[in-house]
């Protein structure tokens, strides 16, 4: 009797799982979603930064001038003083090592084209290749 109840309950549940899995998007999160999840806590939803702790990404001269380093910064973070738009910052930035190369590219593409930024993002394959070669920063 218990087996019959379990089997009867399992069939609709299996159907729900199949329907739910087909409704899930096949592509990973968009750049703005990835940014909001991984970066916005410190850099702000509008890339405005957080007072003297975290630098802005909006209209950022540092971002503009360090595009080649950006994949590794996103993955492994950075330490030490930097100057962004003439203002000094010295708060360590944690990296997000769980991101894939394509996710790093999506974040870069989003911040490079948001909040007044008009920076060219390197091609996906190039960013993915750089991301693979990145090493943790000391």
C-alpha positions, 0 to 999 in steps of 0.5 A, spaced: 500 500 500 505 504 501 509 503 495 502 504 491 502 511 494 509 513 493 509 511 486 502 515 485 505 521 488 512 520 484 509 520 477 505 527 478 512 530 481 516 527 475 512 531 470 512 537 474 520 537 474 520 535 467 515 541 465 519 546 470 526 544 467 523 546 460 521 552 462 528 554 465 532 559 460 538 555 457 542 561 457 546 563 463 544 570 467 545 576 463 551 581 464 546 586 468 544 580 473 551 577 474 553 584 475 547 585 480 549 579 484 556 579 484 558 587 484 553 591 486 554 590 493 560 594 493 560 598 486 552 600 487 547 598 482 548 604 478 556 603 478 556 609 483 561 606 488 560 607 496 563 613 499 571 612 500 570 605 500 569 602 493 570 606 487 565 608 482 565 604 475 561 609 472 565 614 468 571 611 471 578 613 468 581 607 472 576 602 468 577 605 462 585 605 462 585 597 465 581 593 460 586 588 459 587 587 467 579 587 468 578 579 467 583 577 472 580 583 477 573 580 476 576 573 478 581 574 483 580 581 486 585 586 487 589 589 493 593 596 494 591 603 493 588 606 486 586 612 484 579 613 480 577 619 477 582 623 482 580 620 488 584 615 492 581 608 494 585 602 498 579 597 500 581 590 498 576 587 492 574 580 493 574 576 486 569 571 484 573 565 482 566 561 481 565 565 474 566 562 468 570 566 462 563 568 458 560 570 465 566 575 466 565 577 459 558 579 460 560 583 466 565 587 463 560 588 457 555 590 461 559 595 465 563 598 459 556 600 456 553 602 462 552 609 466 555 613 461 561 608 460 562 607 452 568 602 453 570 597 447 569 590 450 574 585 448 571 579 444 568 574 448 574 569 446 579 573 448 576 575 455 575 567 456 582 566 454 585 571 459 580 569 464 583 562 463 590 564 464 589 569 470 592 567 477 590 569 484 593 576 486 597 576 492 
